Amino acid sequence: MAISVSARTGDPQQLLEVFRHTISSQLRVAMPGIIQSFDASKVTCVVQPAIKGHEFRTGI
């Protein structure tokens, strides 16, 4: 006999948390950047974001 998803996860809040974790663990993002410095011994760098943002203001 199959066990339903709701029976395995318990309450709906716990089910949403499982979904959130599953989605966020597979999410990958990127943005262009300009490397300002690189430390070869630590294999780290300082990166300046290379995109321009635009802020929309309403009611001004």
N, C-alpha and C positions, 0 to 999 in steps of 0.2 A: 504494500500500500504506500502511495506517495505521501510525503509530508508537505503541506502547503508552506509557502514563503512566510506567511504571517505566523504560523505555528513555530517555525524555526527562529524567527527574529523577535518574537514577543510583541511589544507595542509598536505603533506606527512611527513614533519618534526614533526608536532604535533602527527601524527599517530605513528611514531617511538618512540616518547617520551612516549606515552601511553603504547606501547608494552614493552619498557625498564622498566618502573615503575612496570608493571604487573609481569614481569619475576623476577626483583630484589626483589620485596616484598615477593616472595615465595621461594627465594633461601636460603638455610641453608648450612653452612659450619662448619667444625670442624677440629681440629688437636690435636694430643696428647700433653700433657704438664705435667710438674712437678710442683706441688704447692710449692712455696717457703715460703709463709706466708698466714695466714688467720686471718681476723678481724671479730670475731663473732658479735660484736656490730653493725658493718656496713654491715655485710654479704658480704664482698668483699675478694678477694684474689689476690696475685701476682703469676703469672704463667710463668714459663720458657718453651718456646717451646721445645719439646723433639724429634725433627726430625733434621736430617742433610740434608743440601742442597748441591747441587753441581752446581758450576758456570762453564758454558762452555764458553771458550774464543777462538775466532777465530783470525787468523792472528798473533799469537805470536810465 
